[in-house]
Amino acid sequence: MMKRWLTRNLIILTLVSLAQDAASELLFPLLPILLTGVIGAAPLALGLIEGCAEAAAGFTKLLSGGASDRLGRKKFVVAGYSLAGVGKAFIVVATSWPLVFFGRITDRIGKGMRSAPRDALIADSVDSKDFGKAFGFHRTGDNIGAVIGPGLALIGLALLNGNVRAVAAWALIPAVISAILTLFVRDSFIKNSKEVPQVARAERLPLSKPLKRTIILLTLIQLTNIPDALLLLRLHDIGFSTQGVVLSYMLFSVVTVIAAYPGGLIADKLSPKIVYAFGLTAFAIAYYLLGSSQSHQVAILAIAIYGIFPALTDGVGKAWIAKVSDSNNRGYAQGVYQACMSFAVLAAGIWGGLAWSKGALQIPLLIAAVGAITGAITLAAMHIRSAN
């Protein structure tokens, strides 16, 4: 018998994310090589593209989250996943970095359009005591797609003699599947429209002080989160082949798949603060190892450890925000939170790209490691104070 928290919407949205992540993560590990190797752009262009892409997603999340509280969730989910596929098509045909920039921005606007409404819809569909499990389950499916994507990239590189652009085109197939699956989502807004007066649904409640404090803290910590594309560039810089970069990224996703659901389950039973702190500790260890060593063995270990970070922070953070937000402005709260996190990644992408070098030590990664461990200590101290 299916558990109550494992709802139809949660299953469909997980399958949607699985297909979309297969598309994104097939393309993503090839992006640094496509940009710097095939097109010939500088590392700063990569950092700028990823940072601006996250900022574009952030602005869109801010708008779509609040709008979904008033207009319904599904239309934003359908449009967002469809637009992401269009953005990927631009990247595939790009012959210059500005076109990659445009494609990546389009892709991330699609992500921004769908993310907060989708996460609010997940929260609408399950009981608040099961938020950690629900978001952990969704994150697991999301990362199964992130394993399938690099796997397809490896197969493509072998079959197409390392033709990066031709392999990247494969990403369009799961992107289309993802957009089609969104049509089967049921909008909780429509279901509840007779139960909640129109005026009440249109009213936006202010964000509570605990919610604001949580968003500010997590955003400050996020300022250290250099875009993953630069981590993959580090692997390429220290001698990993294209296949090696893709395999490493696949390893990262496998670890995230394994740890995401248990992380959400533990967050439900204990505290999201302590689970998030463990995720940041994994981040700090991985960044320190990647920044201080050129050993391939150490780099592989670091990537595996790094896989724990999103598993213990992404879904856990969204569940945390859902718990401290009001049901009437859940989309708006998710939008503000995710927008702030995206703007922080923009800042990290710019300063990380500017400071990037090809030396034995990668200073931006070491700085980020210090920031992450500081955040972990802060969250652990907050958990201890609240427990006493």
N, C-alpha and C positions, 0 to 999 in steps of 0.2 A: 504493500500500500504506500502511495506517495506521501511523504511528509508534508505537513501543512505549509511549511515555509517554501517548499519547492513548487512554486506556482507556475501556471502556463506562461505568464509574461516573463518570469525569471528565466525559464527554459528557452523561450524564443529569443529573448534579448541576449542570452548567453551564446546561442548559436549564431546570431547576427554578429556579435563581437568576435566570435571565433573566426568566421569567414573574413570579416574586415581586417582582423589582425593578421590572418594568413597573407592577405594582400599587402598590408603595410610592412610586415616584417620580412616578406620576400624582398621588397624594394629597399627597405631601410638599410640593411648592412651593405648593400651595393652602392648606396648614395655617396658615401665618402670617396669611394673609388671612381664612381662615375664623374663626380665633380672635380676631384684633384687629379685623377689619372686620365680619364677619357676627355673631359672638357678642358682641364688645365687651370681650374680656379685655385686660389690660395686658401689655406686653412681659415683665415678670417672670414672668407665668404661662406664657408660651411657653418661657422659659429653664428654669423649674422643671419643666415637663412633660417637656421633652426631656432634661434632666439626670436626673430620676427614672426616666424610661423607660430610659435607658442603664444606670442603676444596677440596675434590675429585670432587665435583660438580663444584667448582670454577675453578679448572684447566681445566676441560672439557669445561666449558662455554667459557673460554678464547680462546680455540682452535676452538670450533665449530662455535662460532659467526662470527669470521673472515672468516673461511672456507666457511660458507654459503653465504657470499657476493660474492664468486668466483664460488662455485659449485652448488648453489641452496639450498633452505631451506628444501624442503620436505623430502629428504633422511635422514637428521639429525633428523627430527621430528619422522619419522617412526622408525628409529633405536633406538632413545632415549626412546620412550614409550615402545617399545618391551623389551629393556634391563632392564627397571625398573621392569617389570613383573618377569623377571628371578631373580633379586635381592630379590624380595618379597618371591619367592619360597624358597630361601636359608634361609631366616629368619624363615619361617614357620617350617622348618625341623630341625632348629638348636638345639643342646643340650648343647652347650658351647658358652660363649660370643665371642670368636674369630670368630666362624661361623656367629654369628649375625653381627659382625663387617664386615665380608666379604660381607654378603648379603646387609647390609646397604650401604656399599661403592659402590657395583654394582648398587643398586637402584639409588643412587645419581649421579653416573657417567651417568646413563641414563637420569636423570633430567638435568644434565649439558649439555649433548649432544643435548637435545631438546629445552631447555629454551630460549636461546638467538635467535636461528633461528626462533622459534615459535613467539617470541615477535617481531622480525624484520618482520616476515611475516604478523602479525597483522597490524603493522605500514605501510607495503607496501600496504595493502588492503583498507586503509581508508585515508581520507583527514587529514592533520596535525591539523586542527582546531577541529577535533573530536577524537583526541588521548585519551583524558581523558575519554570520554564516552566509547570508544571502549575497553580500558583496564579495565575500571570499570565494563562493561558488562561481559568481560571475567572473571574477578575476582569474580563476582557474581555467574556465573555458576560453577566456580572452587569451591566456598564455598558451593554451594548447594550440590555438591558431598561430601564436608566435613561434611555436616549435615547427608546425607544418610549413610555415612560410619559408624559413631558412632551408628546411629540407628540400622543398621544391626548387629553391635557388641553387642548391648543390647539384641536384639532378640536372637542372637546366645548364649549369656551367659545364658539367661533364658531357652532356649531349650536344651542346652548341659551341664546344671548343673555347670556353671562357669568354664568349661574347656577352659582356655585361648588359649592353642595351637590349639585346634580344631576350635575355633572361628576364629583365625588368618588365617586359611587356606581358609576361605571364601573370603579373599581379592583377591585371584587369579582370581575369576570370572570377576569382573569389570576391573581388570588389562588387561585381554585378550580382553574384549570388547573395551577398550580404544585403544589398539594397532591396532585392526581391523579398527576402525573408521579413523585412520590416513591415510589409503589408499585412502580416498575420498578427501583429501586436494589437492588444485590446487597450483602448485608452481609458484609464481609471477615471479621468475627468468626466467622460460621458456617462460612465456607470454611476458616478456619485452626483451627477448634475441635479437630480430631483431631491436629493437629500440635503444639499447645501444651498442656501439662498444665493441668488445671483450677486447681490451686493456684497455678501460675505466673501464670495469667491474672488471678486474683483479687488477687494481691499488688500493692500500690502501691509502686513505688520512690520514694525521696525525690528531689526536684528537685535537679539538680546545681548547683554553685556558678556555673559559666558561664551556666546557664539563668536562675538567680535574678538574677544581675547584669544580664543582658540585659532581663529583665522589668522590673526596678526602673528602669533607665535609660529605657526606652521609655515607661513609665508617667509618670515625671517630665516628660518632654517633652510627653506627651499632656495634661497639666494646662493647657496653653495652647490646646488645641483646642476653642474655643467651638463649640457645636452649629451645624450648617449652617443650621438654621431662622432663627437670628439674622442670618446673612449675607443670607438672602433678605429678612428684615425690613428690613435696611439698604437694599437695593435699592428696596423699597417706600417707605421713608422719604425717599429722595432723588428720588422722583418716577416710578419705573417703574410702568407699568400692570400689571394681573394677567397679561396676555399677555406683557408684557416680562419679568416675573419668571420665568415658566415658560420662555420662550425662552432666557433667560440660564442657567437651570439645565440646559436641554437642551444648550447649548454646553459647559458644564462637563462633562457626561457624555460628550459626543463626544470631547473631549480625553482623558478618562480611558480611553475605549475604545481610542484610537489608541496611547496610551503604556503601557498595562498589560502587555501581553505582552512588548514589548521590554524593559521594566523588569525583569521576572522573568528574562528570558534573560540580561541583563547581570549581574544579581545572581548567577546560577549561575556565570558565567565570571569575574567579578571578586570582589566582596564585597557582601553585603547592607548593610553599614555605609555604604559610599560611595553606593549607590543611595538608601538611606533619607535620607542627608544632602542629596542633591540634591532629594528630595521636600520636605524641610523648608525648603529655600531657596526653592522655589516658593511654599510656604505663606506664608513671611515676606514675600515681595514682594507677593503678592496681598492679604494682610491690611493691609499698610502702605498700598497704593493705595486699598483700600476704606475704610480708616479715615481717610485724610487728604484725600480728594477727594469732591466731590459731582457731578463730571462723569460723564455717562452713558457717554461713550466710554472714559474711564479705568476705570469700573466693569466694563464689558464685557471690557476687556483683563485686568483683575484676575481676573474669573471664569474666563476661558480659562486663565490661568496657574495658578489654583487647581486646575484639573482635573488638573494634573500631580501634585499632592500625593498623592491616594489611589492613583493609578496606581503611584507609586514607593514607597509605604509600606504599603498594606493587604496585598496579596498577598505582598510582599517580607517584611514583618514576620512573617506566618504561616509562610512558608517558612523564615525564619531560626529561629523557635522550633522548627519541626519538625526542623531539622538538629541542634540542640543538645539535643534531648530523646530519651529512650529509647523504643524502639518499644512497650514494654509499658505505658508510661504517657503515650502520645502525646496521648490525649484529655484527660487530667488537665492536662498541660502547656499545651495550647491553651486549656483552660477557665480556668486561673489567669491566663494572659497576657491573654486577651480580657476576663475579669472585671475585672482591674486597669485595663485601658484604658477600660472602661465606667465604672468608678468615677471615673476621672480626668475623663471627660467630664461626669459629674454635677457635680463641683466646678467645672469650667469653665462649665457652664450656669448655675450659681447665681451665681458671681461676675460672669460676663458679663451676666446678666440684671439683677443689682442695679446694675451700673455703667452700664447702657445709657442713652443719651440720644438726642435728635434734633438735636443740634448739627452744625456743619460738620465738627468732628473727632469721631470715634468712638473714644474712648480705649481701651476694651477690646480693639478690634482692633489698635491700635498696641502695646499691652502684649503681646498674643499674638504679634505679629510679632517682637518682641524675644526672647521665649521660644523661638520656633521657630529663629531664626538661631543662638541660643546652643546649642541642641541639635544643629544641623547642624555647627557648629564642633567640638563635642565628639566627634561620630561621625567626622568627618574626621580629627581628631587621633588617635583610636583606630585608625583604618585605617592611618594612616601609621606609627604605632608598631608595629603587628603586621606590617607589610610590611618593616620594617627588621630 
